[in-house]
Amino acid sequence: PSPTAPWILKQMFLDGVYFYAYNEVAFYTLSQVAPITHAIGNTLKRVAIIATTIVVFKNPVSNLSIIGSVIAIAGAMLYSIVKARESEKMAAKAA
């Protein structure tokens, strides 16, 4: 059975509500912790999402895909940390 228009509209609405809630939590968290802490938490969230999809959807994982994921996650975390430190330096200079 294919999804009906009302079902699709309901799912789109719920998706928007969930994304809005996610953004609210992210901005609140960022206001409560240092940017570097937030960046590390965001990276850990990515790891949790990848691990969950592997377990729930039984995605096959090769050694090469593990290495690629580790490199991508490490790169994203390092970029976030460097960017956060640069933002802190710029804010300190402006003050």
N, C-alpha and C positions, 0 to 999 in steps of 0.2 A: 504493500500500500504506500502510495506517495503522500508526502505531507500536504496538508491543506493550507490555504492562504491564512486563515485565522491562526493556525498553529505556528506558521512561519512568522507572522507579525508578533505573536506572543513571545516567541524565542528572540526576535530582534529587540523587543522592548526589554526583556529580561537581561539580555546581553548588555544593553546600554546601562541598565541599573547596576549590574555587577561591575562594569568598567568604571562607572562614576564612584561607586563605593571603594573600589581599589584605589582610585586616584585620591579620594579623601583620606584613606588610611596612609597612603604613601606621603602625602603632604604633611599630615599630622606627625608621622614618624620622623620625617625630615626636620620638622620644627623642634622635635624633642631630643634628637641625637646629632652628633657631628656628621658632616657630609661623608667623611671616610667610613664611619660606622654604617651609614645608610648604604653606601656603595658596596661594602662587604656583605651586608644583609641582602641586597638585591642580587648579588652574585650567588649567594647561598640559595636564594629562591629559585634561580635558574637551574642550579644543580638538583634541587628537589623536584622541579617540574620534569627535568630529563629523566631522573630516576623513577618517578611515578609513571611516566609514559612507558618506560621499559617494563615495569612490573605489570601495570594494568593492561596495556595493549599488547604485551609480549613482543615488543619490537626486538628484532634480532640485533645483537651488538657484536661487531667484530673488533679485533684489536686495533685496527686502523681507525675505526669510528671512535673508539675510546680515546686514542691519542689525539684525534682531531677535536673531540669535545673538550679534552683537558686543555689543549692549546687555546681554543676559542674562549673558554671560560676564564683561563688565566689572563689572556690578553684583555678581555673585557674588564676584569677586576683591576688589573694594573692601570689601564686607561682611566677607569673611574677614580682610582686613588690619586693618580697624578693630577687629573682635572680638578678634583676636590681640593688638593693641596694648593694648586695654582689659584683657585678661587679664593681660598683663605688668605693667601699672600696679597692678592689684589685688593681684598676687602681691608686688610691691615694697612696697606699703603694709602688707601683712600681715607682712612679714619684719621 
